[in-house]
Amino acid sequence: MKTKVTLEQLRHYLEQFGWHKYQVVDEPYEQEGLLRTGWHLPNTDEGYRMIIDPIVEKACLSFRVPAILLKKPEEWTQETLYDLLRAISWINYALLLGKFAYDPSKGEVRFSIDVPIDNSTFTYEQFIHCLHTAVYTVELYAPLLQGIAGGQIRFEDFYEMVSATARPTIPPAIQQLLDELERLLQEEERV
């Protein structure tokens, strides 16, 4: 299948964005190769790896952040694994772009954004959108998933944290109007 997206183009997009630390890697039995890069969290030595892989034979471009979490399958308690899978399910339900996945054979949690590139171009803006989304989503949810895996966070606590931040904030003036409307409606019901 033909695609207009090339490894050279993706490398150029990284450079244009100012992301200069990456490695072009040949893939065995593949003609296009991939880009291996990553980032560090501010003020820490912690970081994440990212693989940007134009999978030409499947006409797909993949932004993968592997090994967000690695824990041998035999090390999981049933309760902790259940909490992790519920959290991943909730996150995936809430996400518009991207997904977390759990590989039970290795105990790995990863994040990926996979976009079709069938015989079409992939713009710099689309590339940056995917890159930003991957970094933001991983930085937001990975620490919570790691906390669940370590037993410090239960699913109920996770859900309370993420659902509280997902609620829209109502400006005070609008909240006053809503409260007044509620009061008027209650008065009208009493009459």
C-alpha positions in Angstrom: 0.0 0.0 0.0 1.4 3.4 -1.0 1.6 6.3 1.5 3.1 9.7 1.2 4.4 9.7 4.7 8.2 9.0 5.0 10.6 8.6 7.8 12.6 11.5 6.5 9.5 13.7 6.7 8.8 12.7 10.3 12.4 13.3 11.2 12.1 16.8 9.6 9.0 17.4 11.7 10.8 16.5 14.9 13.7 18.9 13.9 11.3 21.6 13.0 9.6 21.3 16.4 12.9 21.6 18.1 13.1 17.9 19.3 16.6 17.1 18.3 17.3 14.0 20.4 16.1 11.0 18.5 17.6 8.0 16.7 16.7 6.6 13.3 16.5 2.9 13.6 16.4 0.3 10.9 13.8 -2.4 11.4 14.5 -5.9 10.3 12.4 -7.0 7.3 10.9 -3.4 7.0 12.0 -0.8 4.5 10.9 2.3 6.3 12.5 2.1 9.8 11.4 4.1 12.8 12.3 7.0 15.1 13.2 6.3 18.7 13.1 9.3 21.0 11.7 10.3 24.4 11.5 13.0 27.0 12.3 13.6 30.7 9.9 15.0 33.2 10.7 18.5 34.5 13.1 18.5 37.5 13.5 14.7 37.6 15.6 11.9 36.0 12.3 10.1 35.2 11.3 10.0 31.6 9.6 8.0 28.9 10.6 6.5 25.6 8.6 7.1 22.4 8.7 5.2 19.1 7.3 6.9 16.0 6.8 4.2 13.5 5.3 4.6 10.0 4.0 1.1 9.4 3.7 1.3 5.7 2.4 -2.2 5.1 -0.6 -1.4 7.4 -0.8 2.3 6.2 -0.7 3.5 9.8 1.5 5.9 11.7 2.1 4.8 15.3 3.2 7.0 18.2 4.0 4.5 21.0 5.2 5.0 24.5 6.2 1.6 25.7 7.0 0.3 29.2 5.1 3.0 31.1 4.7 0.2 33.6 6.4 -3.2 33.7 5.4 -5.6 36.4 5.7 -9.4 36.0 2.3 -11.0 35.7 3.0 -13.3 38.7 3.6 -10.2 40.9 0.1 -8.8 40.5 -2.5 -9.4 43.1 -5.9 -10.0 41.6 -7.3 -6.9 43.3 -4.5 -4.6 42.0 -4.7 -6.0 38.4 -8.5 -5.5 38.5 -8.0 -1.9 39.6 -5.4 -1.3 36.9 -7.6 -2.7 34.1 -10.6 -0.7 35.3 -8.5 2.4 35.3 -7.2 1.7 31.8 -10.8 1.1 30.7 -12.0 4.4 32.1 -9.1 6.3 30.6 -9.6 4.8 27.2 -13.4 5.6 27.4 -12.6 9.2 28.2 -9.9 9.7 25.6 -10.7 10.9 22.1 -7.2 10.2 20.7 -5.0 7.4 21.8 -5.2 4.4 24.1 -3.5 2.6 26.9 -3.0 -1.1 26.6 -2.0 -3.9 29.0 0.0 -6.9 27.7 -0.7 -9.8 30.1 2.2 -11.9 28.8 4.8 -9.3 29.9 2.9 -7.2 32.4 3.6 -4.1 30.3 1.3 -1.0 30.1 1.9 1.2 27.0 0.2 4.1 25.3 -0.2 4.6 21.6 -1.8 6.8 19.1 -2.3 5.1 15.7 -3.5 7.1 12.8 -4.2 6.0 9.2 -1.9 7.3 6.5 -3.6 5.7 3.5 -2.2 7.3 0.3 -2.4 10.7 1.9 -0.2 13.4 3.4 0.4 13.9 7.1 0.9 17.5 8.0 3.2 19.1 10.5 0.2 20.3 12.5 -1.2 16.7 12.6 2.2 15.4 13.7 2.5 18.0 16.5 -1.0 17.3 17.6 -0.3 13.6 18.0 3.1 14.3 19.7 1.5 16.8 22.2 -1.4 14.4 22.9 0.9 11.5 23.6 3.2 13.5 26.0 0.3 15.2 27.8 -1.7 12.0 28.2 1.2 9.9 29.4 2.3 12.6 31.9 -1.3 12.9 33.2 -2.2 9.2 33.6 1.1 7.2 33.9 1.8 8.3 37.5 -1.7 7.3 38.5 -1.4 3.9 36.8 1.9 3.4 38.5 0.4 4.2 41.8 -2.3 1.6 41.2 0.3 -1.0 40.3 2.2 -0.2 43.4 -0.9 -0.6 45.6 -0.8 3.1 46.7 -4.0 4.0 44.8 -7.2 2.0 44.6 -9.5 2.3 41.6 -12.1 4.2 43.7 -9.6 6.8 44.6 -8.3 7.0 41.0 -11.9 7.5 39.8 -12.6 10.2 42.4 -9.4 12.1 41.3 -9.9 11.9 37.6 -13.7 12.5 37.6 -13.2 15.6 39.8 -10.7 17.1 37.3 -12.9 16.1 34.4 -15.9 18.2 35.7 -16.3 21.5 34.0 -15.7 24.6 36.2 -18.6 26.9 36.3 -17.7 30.6 36.6 -19.1 32.2 39.8 -21.4 34.6 38.0 -23.0 31.7 36.0 -23.2 29.7 39.2 -25.1 32.6 40.9 -27.6 32.7 38.0 -28.1 28.9 38.1 -28.7 29.1 41.9 -31.2 31.9 41.4 -33.0 29.9 38.7 -33.1 26.9 40.9 -34.5 29.0 43.8 -37.2 30.5 41.4 -38.2 27.0 40.1 -38.5 25.7 43.7 -40.7 28.7 44.6 -42.9 28.1 41.6 -43.3 24.4 42.5 -44.6 25.4 46.0 -47.3 27.7 44.5 
